[in-house]
Amino acid sequence: MKLPPINPSSDLGSPQNPLLAGMRIRQAVEADLREMEWEGSYKRYRRVYQEVFERTLEGHAVMWVVELPSFGLIGQAFVQFKMHDSSSANGTTRAYLHSFRVRPAMQSQGVGTALMNFIEADLVKRGFRELTLNVAEDNSGAIRLYQRLGYRVLKRIPGRWSYFDENGKLQHVAEPGFRLIKTLA
C-alpha cells in the first residue's frame, strides 16, 4: 500500500534555523503536562497525558518535549515501550510512537525531523529495532515527514480508539489512516 506522494515544495527546513537557537529536547516532567495542552487546544487529552506520564514512572514509556527558551514547549512525542497490542510495541524490539506534535507556527522548520531523529537514536540505545506509529490519512504534513524519514506502510487502519476527556466523559475517535513502521539503524 502506498502513501500519498511527497510534495517536493514542502520539504522541511534546516534544524540550524536561527529562530530555533537553543532548542532543547528533554524528557517531560509532571509540570509540563498542562503546557502540553497548548493553551487549551489539547485539554481534552489531559487524562491521557497523565496516564502516559504514570507509565513513564513505571519505565513503560517516555514522554519527550521540545523546548524553545524564548517560547516554551513547541513539540512533543510519547513513546510506549510495551502495549497490550504487541504488534505496536512488544517491550523488547518494537516501540510505538504517538501524540507527536509540533506547534503549527514551528512546523516546516526542522523541529519534527530533529525530534524524530532524537527519538530513533534513543530507542536504538535502548535496544529497540523497530518503531511503529499510526498516522491519519488526512494528515498530509505528517505523512510527508514520515515518508521522508523512511517509514513504510504496514497496513491501512480504521483508526478507532477511545479516551476519557478532562471531564471524565468517554470519547470515541475514528481517524482512518495508516500503520507505519521503520527499522531503526
N, C-alpha and C positions, 0 to 999 in steps of 0.2 A: 504494500500500500504506500502511496506517495503522499507527501505533504504538499501543500501549495508551493509554487516556486518562490524562490527568494527574489525580491525586487532589488537589483543591484544599487539603485539610487538611494536606498535607505540603510546602507551599511553603517554599523555603529562607529562612533568616533573613537579617538585615541584616549586611553586612560591617563595620558600625560596632559590632558586638558587643564590649563591653568585654573579654570573655575573649580576644579576638583582637588586643588593643592591641599594636602593634609588629610585627604580621605583615609579613613581607617575602617578595617573590617575586624570585628571582635564578637565574642560570644555575648549574647543578650543577658542582661541581669533583670531581676524582677521589676526594678524601677523603670525599665524600658517598655514594659507591656502596654501601658496606656499611650505612650508616644507612638507605638506601632499602629495605633488606631487612626493615625493621620487626621487629626482634628475631627474625629467622628466618622470619617469615611468608612472605616472598618470596625466600628464599635460593635457591630453585630457579632463579630468573631471574638469578643472579649473572653468568653469561656473557653473557646478553642485555644487561644493563646495561653491561657492559664494552664490548661491540661497539658499542652506540649511543654510548657516550662516545667511542670511537675515531672514529666518524663525525662527532662534533661537532668534533674536532680537524682534520678534513678539510673542515669547512664544509658538510657534507651533512645535518646535523641539529642540534637544540638540545635540551638537557635542562633543564627548569625544575623548581625545587623551591620549596615554600612553607615558610618557616621561622618558627617562633614562638620568640622568645628564651628564654622560660621553659620550653620543652619540647624544641625541636629541630625536625626535619623533620616536617611534618604533611600534606604533599601533594607530588605530583609529576606531571609530564606530559612526554612526549617528542614532539617534532615532527620528522618526516622531511621534508626538502625535495624529495628525488628518490628514487624507488624503481624497481625493475625493472618493477613494475606501474604504468604511468603513469596509470592511472585513479585510483590512490590519491594519488600525488604525482608531478608532472612536472618539478619543478625551476624552474619559472618562474611559473606562475599557481595551481597547486594543491599544497597540502601535506597531510600525513597525520598525525593525532594518535593516539597510543597510550600505553598504560601510565599512563593518567590515574587517579590515586588520591588520595583524601583519607582520612586515618585515621578509622575509624568513630566515635570519640569527638568528632571535629571536623566530622562531616557535619551538614548542615542548619543550618550556622552562617554560610553565605555564602562559605566558603573556595573551594569548587568554582566558584561563579559568578565570584568575583574572579580566580581563576586562568584560567578560560576567557576572560574579558574581556581580561585581560592578554595572553594568547597571541594572540587575534584582532587586537588593536591592534598587536602586534609584527609579525605576518605582513603586515598592511596596510602598515606602514612598509617592509617588505622587498619589497613589490610583489606579494604574493600576493593573489588574488581569491577563492579558494575553500579551504575546509578540509573534509577528509573524515575519517571515523572509523568504526570498527566498534563495535557495542555488542551484548552478549549479550542474547538475548530475555528471559532471566530476571533481568536487572539493572534492576529497575523504578526504583530511585532514580536511576541514570544516565539512563535513558530520560526520566524526568520533567525532569531538569536540561536535557538536550539539547533536548527539545521546547520548554521554556520559553525557551531561548536562540535559538530559530528554526531549528534543524536539521530537515531533512526527509529522508524515506526515499528512497534511490535504488533499493534492492533488498533482498530477503531474501538472506542469505548462509549457507553451510553452516558457516562459521567454523572451517575446518580449517587448522591450522598446526602447525609443529614447532619445537623449540628443543633445544639441548643444556643439560642441567641443570648444577648446580655440580660434579657428579661426571663430567661429560663424556658422560653417557648421553642418547641421543636420546629425546625425549619427544614424543608426538603428542597434539594437543588437538583436540577437536571441541566448539565453542561456537556452536551455531546462533544467528543474530541478524540484525542489520540493518546495511547500509552507509548511513551518513548523510552529508549534505553541507550546507554553509551557504555562501551567497555573502556575502563579507565587505564591510563598508561602506567 
